[in-house]
Amino acid sequence: MVWAFAVILFRKSGESVHPIALNLFKNLLGAVLILPTIWLFGGVLFRQVPTSDYLILIVSGVLGIGIADTLFFMCLNRLGAGLTAIVDCLYSPFVISLSFFWLGEHMNALQLLGAGMIVGAVLLATVNRPQSKLSRRDLALGILWGALAMGGMAVGIVIIKPLLGKSPVLWVSEVRLLAGIAVLGLVLLVHPARRAIMASTFSSQSWGYTVSGSFVGSYVAMILWLVCMKNMQVSIASALNQTSNIFVFVFAALLLREPINLQRVVAIVLAVAGAMLVTLC
């Protein structure tokens, strides 16, 4: 529910703030807030752990936070929150598929059926929509960015699952955020429109949405999410994570006035049901 509310705030912020700038600000605020939280709970930033642990967390942060979250904002800006919630359900099949190779978990027939239901839901929600102002190009790009984002997030969380059981959640969050900040900083250094991108961060009409969304999404929701992943099996945690899509879908209609029709309702039900099959069977 917390993450769903953050998505709505990010959708409003994204109306004037560039996805790279929004992601960078989100990560910076999250890192600044988590650092004193670590100190408050008696933790340390630099732990005596193998270098490989740091490398895994850095790769996870680069993929799952620096790159994937930027792609997610690009998808959100093009598709809106309601359609993004449906595409977001691809996260579970990605997690379970990667868990097969990385953690030795297996997919059964019901899980494969669930994955097919999610793909079907995405197709159902995006075809035969003559009343939509969304062009076919924006629709295709939005789905592509969303699918790539879910893939990147899945890789980012699956590779650190073995570390979560023996590592403090706040420390894991901070290292991943710093890695995400670093890769976005490198992208901005070579981006020809870096001045305009950074200037968009301080857009007056979106400033409140940017700050509140970053606080809720990059601090509160991230900590809750990693605590869940730390204390539960990946498959069950992923199923609980997918409930955010229902809240996003509802909040998009109530707060953003995005249109709801039977086609979208059936699609979100099919997608979430498929996600549950993938993760719980």
C-alpha positions, 0 to 999 in steps of 0.5 A: 500500500505504501509503495502504491501511494508512492507510485501515484506521487511519482506519476504526478512528479513525472509530469514535469521532472525527468525520469533520471532526475526523479530517480536520482533525487529519490535515491539521494533523499533515501540515502540521506535518511537511511544513514542516520537511521543506521546510526540510530539503530547502532549499525555501521556503514562499512561492515567487515564483510567479504569484498564479494558481498559489496560487489553483489550489492553494488551490482544489485543497486546499479541494476535494480535501483539506478537503471530499473527504477529509471525505466520504471518512471519512463514506463509510468510517464507513458502508460499512466499508473493504471496500465503500469500496475498491470505491466508491473505484474511481470515482476513475479515471473521474472523473480521466479524464473531467475530463482530457478537459475540463481537459487535452485527453485523450480517452476511447476505447471501452475506457475507457468499458467500464472506467467501466461495469465500475466502476459495475457493480462498485459495484452488484454489491457493494451489492445482494442483501445480506440478511445485512448489518447495513447499512441501505439508507439508510446504504448509499445515503448511503455510496455518495453520500458516496464518489462525491462524495469521488472527484469532489472528489479528481479535480477537486483533482488534475487542476487542479494537474497542469500545476503539478506539473511545475514545482513542488516536491512538498513545497510543493504538499502544504503549500499544499493542506494549509493550504487544507484546514485553512482551510476546515475551520476555517471549517466548525467556526466555524459548526457548532452541534456544534463543541465535541463534534466537536473533543472527539471528536479526543481519544478515548482508545480511538482516539488511537493510530489517529488519530495513526498514520493521520494520519502515514501518510496525510497525510504519507507517502502524500501525498508518495508520491502527488504524486511519482507524479503529478508524474513520470507521466502522469495516466492511468498514475498513476491506474492505480497509485493504484487498486492501493490498493483491492486492498490496502484490500480485503485489509487490511479482511479481515485486520485488521478482520475485515470479511466477504469473500464471492464477491460482494465478491471479484468486485466488487473484481476487476471494479472494479480491472479497470475502473479499469485499462481506464479509465486504461491503454487 
